[in-house]
Every structure is written in C-alpha cells, then in structure tokens.
C-alpha cells in the first residue's frame, strides 16, 4: 500500500528538520574553514621561513636564540578587580619564561638583533595557565595575516646576494603605511644594553572579565624597573656573541630583575583587532603587578624548551579578541613546536 500522505503539520516538521540538518552542516563547514584557515596559513609561514634558510633542526623557527628564565609574578589588587582569574587572588604566581632575540639563527649575535622578546607562562594554584608572548616593538608591522606572509616572503634572502631584494622591501613599504612606521621605529628607537632594561609589549587586544562578567578591552606591556642604558652602533658591532646572556647572568648574580605589568585600557574609538595600530599614549593605564626573574639556564634541555608560548592560552577571566593575526600566530607557534619536537625525537632515536 502506498504510504499515507503527510499532513500539513508533518510536512512542516520534516521541512524544519531538513533545514536544521543543512544549517548544522553549514555551521560545521564554517567551523572547519575557520579552524583550517589559520593552520593552512601557519604551514605557509613555516615553509616560507624554512625556505629562507631559517631551519635549524630542534630549534624554534623564529626567535631561535634565547635563554630560559624563571621567577614569579606579584599581582596587585587592581588586577583582581579587572579579571576573575583565580591566579590574580594569589600573592605570588610562579613564572617560567624565555628571553630571546628576533631572527631564525640559534647562534646569532645577541647585541646585533633589533627585536628582543619575552615569553612567559604563569601557572595558578588550580593549574590554569596564562601564556604571554611579547616583543620590544610597540606595534606590529603588518595589518593582516596575508600582509605578514607577504613580508616574510619579501624578506627571504636572494640566493645570488644572500640578502633580501631591496625592491621587494620597498614595494612592501609602499603598500603598507604600518611597514614604513615599523622601519622608522627600527631606525630610531633606543637600543638598550640589556634584556633587563628592555620593555616588552603585548600588541594584541585581550578582554579581562571580572566577577560580574564585565569585559574590559586592553593591551599590556612589561615596563623594566632597571634604568635604561643604550648601546652605540660601534658597541653593538664589537660586543661578544652572547653579550645579553652574559650581562643578564651578571645582573642576576646581584639579585632579581623586575618589570611592572602595565595595562593600557581601550577607549571606544580604538581599533581592537589590528595590532599594527598602536593606541594613543594618553589612554589610561593600570599598574597591575610586578614580574621578578631570579634564575636563567640554557634553552636546549632547559624547562622553556618544551613550552609552546601560545599567546591564546589564557585562564578563565581573560578572553582573546578576534584579531586574525593572533589566531594565525597561535597556529604558527603550534606548527613550529610540532616540527621541532619531531626533529628532537628523531635526533634522540638516531643516537647509538
């Protein structure tokens, strides 16, 4: 017997079910596109970096040269008012981290590097972690992930000269005002003589969420307590290769070195999702605590070597923004971390 015809109510229910199924499938595809997009870009980034000669087995693909550091962070009460993160109610939070220089060479001369970096992992008593990845520049040189990939490709050395093509660099700066601004910063910013008296900036926007669910958009910097002393070009050229490491070891022999965590609060007119646009200096700031570093060790085999300092790893009470470069940066870190761990395993297995 042929099936009984559907009633209007049944037809409506079936149509709704099919629509829901299609909507779920579309949502799944959008989710996959969102997740696979940064991962695909990350592979492109790492492949391009490696093609430039910056592939050193077992090392990070960027900022390869550095040292492990450890200490603690002392939050101020203002921090717990802005964020409900459990760690901010502690008097002291253990900190592990890494100080490094820009570039892909693990044997690079430290004093000659224009960019310096500080990565941290703060671990709360309940196990939640906050990972931070900061640099000495105050803003990013490119406004998008696609533009950043252009920059990486433009900076790839020409096999004939061993240097990037000046025409490619000039064309890049002509297209992107932020690239010109970054080049100006690199030429004119003070060149401090220590990791300890260098400031480090988290150029991306994050939201701190308080106990009532109130979200505050902000960026942060670690401002050094040590007095700034600058190096001349001649001093940098004649400095030993491990100048910064040796200098830091000498400081730590005298006691801990510190930085103030300074939060910069956004105004409604500020651009939140483009790290190439720095916020005006007159924005309100909050001194939220002090980071103290009291120990260092070589990175190879050190506690920082196995850490992926992914800046999107945050505790409850901190939320990432929709900054697309932040998402790609997270994926690039993961890609680099996976490759170097595989290389380290292969090296271990190859030993007799």
C-alpha positions in Angstrom: 0.0 0.0 0.0 1.3 3.5 -0.8 2.2 5.5 2.3 -0.4 7.8 3.7 0.1 11.4 2.6 1.7 13.7 5.1 -0.4 16.1 7.0 0.5 19.8 6.8 1.9 19.6 10.3 4.1 16.6 9.3 5.3 18.3 6.2 6.3 21.4 8.2 8.1 19.3 10.7 10.0 17.4 8.0 11.0 20.7 6.3 12.2 22.1 9.6 14.2 19.0 10.3 15.9 19.2 6.9 16.6 22.9 7.3 18.1 22.2 10.7 20.3 19.5 9.3 21.5 21.7 6.4 22.2 24.5 8.9 24.2 22.2 11.1 26.2 21.0 8.1 26.9 24.6 7.0 27.9 25.6 10.5 30.3 22.6 10.6 31.9 23.7 7.3 32.3 27.2 8.6 33.9 25.9 11.8 36.3 23.8 9.8 37.1 26.7 7.5 37.8 28.8 10.5 40.0 26.2 12.1 41.8 25.1 9.0 42.4 28.6 7.6 44.9 29.6 10.3 46.5 26.1 10.2 47.0 26.3 6.4 48.4 29.8 6.7 50.7 28.5 9.5 52.2 25.9 7.2 52.8 28.6 4.6 54.5 30.8 7.1 56.8 28.0 8.4 57.6 26.7 4.9 58.5 30.2 3.8 60.7 30.8 6.9 62.4 27.5 6.3 63.0 28.3 2.7 64.8 31.4 3.7 67.4 29.3 5.5 66.0 29.6 9.0 65.5 25.9 9.5 67.7 24.6 12.4 66.7 21.1 13.5 65.3 21.1 17.0 65.0 24.9 17.4 62.2 27.3 17.1 61.7 28.6 13.5 61.7 32.2 14.7 63.4 33.8 17.7 65.6 30.7 17.7 68.2 32.1 20.0 67.3 32.7 23.7 67.6 31.6 27.3 65.2 30.1 29.8 64.3 32.3 32.8 62.2 31.7 35.9 60.8 33.7 38.8 57.4 34.9 40.0 54.7 37.4 39.4 53.2 39.5 42.2 49.7 40.8 41.2 48.3 44.0 42.6 44.6 44.2 43.9 43.6 46.2 40.8 44.2 43.1 38.7 41.7 41.0 40.6 39.2 43.8 40.2 39.5 43.7 36.4 39.6 39.9 36.0 38.1 37.0 37.9 41.2 34.8 37.0 41.9 32.7 40.1 45.7 33.4 39.9 45.2 37.1 40.5 44.0 36.4 44.0 47.3 34.8 44.9 50.1 36.8 46.4 52.7 35.2 44.2 52.4 33.2 40.9 55.2 31.0 39.7 56.6 32.2 36.3 58.7 30.4 33.7 59.7 32.0 30.5 62.2 32.7 27.8 64.2 35.8 26.8 65.1 35.8 23.1 66.1 37.8 20.1 64.4 38.1 16.7 65.7 36.0 13.8 66.0 32.4 12.9 69.6 31.6 13.8 70.3 29.9 17.1 73.9 31.1 17.0 73.0 34.8 16.1 74.9 37.6 17.8 72.6 38.9 20.6 73.5 42.6 20.7 73.0 42.9 16.9 69.3 41.9 17.0 66.9 44.8 16.7 64.0 42.9 18.2 64.0 41.3 21.7 61.3 39.2 23.1 59.9 37.9 26.4 57.6 34.9 26.7 56.0 33.8 30.0 54.0 31.0 31.4 52.2 31.9 34.7 50.6 28.9 36.5 47.9 29.2 39.1 47.5 27.0 42.1 44.5 25.4 40.4 46.5 24.6 37.3 45.2 27.2 35.0 47.8 28.9 32.9 48.4 32.3 31.3 50.9 32.3 28.4 52.2 35.6 27.1 54.4 36.3 24.1 55.7 39.9 23.8 58.2 41.8 21.8 60.2 45.0 22.2 58.4 46.7 19.3 55.3 48.8 20.2 53.1 47.7 17.3 53.0 45.1 14.5 54.5 45.9 11.2 51.7 44.4 9.1 47.9 44.9 9.3 46.8 41.4 8.4 48.0 37.8 8.2 48.1 38.0 4.4 50.3 41.1 4.6 52.5 39.5 7.2 53.1 36.5 4.8 54.0 39.0 2.1 56.6 40.5 4.4 58.1 37.1 5.3 58.4 36.3 1.6 59.9 39.7 0.8 62.5 39.3 3.5 63.6 35.9 2.1 67.3 36.4 1.0 68.1 36.3 -2.7 70.3 33.3 -3.4 72.5 35.4 -5.6 73.2 38.1 -2.9 72.3 36.4 0.4 70.2 39.4 1.2 66.5 40.4 0.7 65.6 42.1 -2.6 65.6 45.9 -1.8 62.9 46.4 -4.5 60.6 43.9 -2.8 61.1 45.6 0.6 60.5 49.0 -1.0 57.3 47.8 -2.7 56.1 46.3 0.6 56.6 49.6 2.5 54.9 51.5 -0.3 51.8 49.3 0.1 51.6 49.4 3.9 52.0 52.5 6.0 52.5 50.3 9.1 55.6 48.7 7.4 57.0 52.2 6.9 56.2 53.1 10.6 57.9 49.9 11.8 61.0 50.6 9.7 61.1 54.1 11.3 60.9 52.6 14.8 63.7 50.1 14.0 65.9 53.0 12.8 65.2 55.4 15.7 64.2 53.6 18.8 66.8 53.4 21.7 68.9 50.3 21.6 69.2 49.2 25.2 72.1 47.3 26.5 70.3 44.5 28.4 67.3 42.2 28.3 66.6 43.5 31.8 66.1 47.2 30.8 64.1 46.5 27.7 60.3 46.9 27.6 58.1 44.2 26.1 54.7 44.7 24.6 51.7 42.5 24.1 50.5 44.1 20.9 47.2 42.3 20.7 43.9 43.2 22.4 42.5 40.9 25.1 39.5 41.2 27.3 39.7 41.0 31.1 36.4 39.7 32.5 35.5 40.5 36.1 33.3 38.5 38.5 30.2 40.2 37.2 31.0 39.4 33.6 32.1 42.9 32.7 34.6 42.8 29.8 37.4 45.4 29.6 39.4 45.5 26.3 43.1 46.2 26.9 46.7 45.6 25.9 49.7 45.2 28.2 53.3 46.0 28.5 56.1 44.9 30.8 58.0 48.1 31.8 61.5 47.5 33.1 62.4 48.6 36.6 66.1 48.7 35.6 67.4 52.0 34.3 67.8 52.1 30.6 71.3 52.3 29.2 71.8 52.5 25.5 74.4 50.9 23.2 76.0 52.7 20.2 76.4 51.0 16.9 80.1 50.6 17.4 79.5 48.9 20.8 77.0 46.5 19.2 79.3 45.6 16.4 82.2 44.8 18.9 80.0 43.1 21.5 80.6 39.3 22.2 78.1 37.0 20.5 76.5 36.1 23.9 76.6 39.7 25.3 73.0 39.8 26.5 73.2 36.4 28.2 76.4 37.2 30.0 75.1 40.6 31.0 71.9 39.1 32.4 73.8 36.5 34.3 75.9 39.2 35.9 72.7 41.1 37.0 71.1 38.0 38.4 74.2 37.3 40.5 73.3 40.6 42.3 69.6 39.8 42.7 66.3 39.5 40.8 65.4 41.8 37.9 61.9 43.1 37.5 59.2 44.6 35.3 55.9 46.3 36.0 52.9 44.9 34.3 51.1 47.9 32.8 47.6 47.5 31.4 46.5 50.0 28.7 42.7 50.4 28.7 40.9 51.0 25.4 38.6 53.8 24.6 35.5 53.3 22.3 37.3 54.8 19.3 40.3 52.5 19.5 40.8 49.8 16.9 40.8 46.5 18.8 41.6 43.9 16.1 44.5 45.4 14.2 47.9 45.2 16.1 49.6 47.4 13.6 47.7 50.4 15.1 49.1 51.5 18.4 46.7 53.1 20.8 47.5 56.7 21.9 49.8 57.0 24.8 47.3 59.1 26.7 45.0 56.2 27.2 44.5 55.3 30.9 46.9 52.7 32.3 46.8 50.4 35.4 50.0 49.2 37.1 48.8 45.6 37.7 51.8 43.9 39.4 55.5 43.1 39.2 57.3 40.3 37.4 60.6 39.2 39.1 63.2 37.0 37.3 65.8 35.4 39.5 67.2 32.5 37.5 68.3 31.6 34.0 69.6 28.5 32.2 70.4 27.5 28.6 67.3 26.8 26.4 68.5 23.5 25.0 67.4 21.0 27.6 66.0 23.8 29.7 62.5 24.0 31.1 61.4 26.5 28.5 62.5 24.4 25.5 59.4 22.2 25.6 56.9 25.0 26.1 54.8 26.4 23.3 54.3 30.0 24.4 51.0 30.2 22.6 49.5 33.7 23.5 46.0 32.4 23.2 46.4 30.1 26.2 44.6 32.1 28.9 42.8 31.3 32.2 39.1 31.9 32.9 38.8 35.6 33.3 40.8 36.5 30.2 39.4 36.3 26.6 41.1 36.6 23.3 39.9 39.2 20.8 39.0 38.4 17.2 42.4 39.7 16.0 43.1 37.5 13.0 46.9 37.8 13.4 46.6 36.5 16.9 44.8 33.4 15.6 47.4 32.8 12.9 50.2 33.5 15.4 48.8 30.7 17.6 48.7 28.3 14.7 52.3 29.2 13.6 53.6 28.6 17.1 51.9 25.2 17.1 53.3 24.3 13.7 56.8 25.3 14.7 56.5 23.4 18.1 55.3 20.2 16.4 58.1 20.3 13.8 60.9 20.9 16.3 59.6 18.2 18.7 59.6 15.7 15.9 63.2 16.7 15.0 64.2 16.3 18.6 62.7 12.8 18.8 64.4 11.8 15.6 67.7 13.1 16.9 67.3 11.1 20.1 66.3 7.9 18.2 69.3 8.3 15.9 71.8 8.2 18.8 73.6 4.8 19.2 
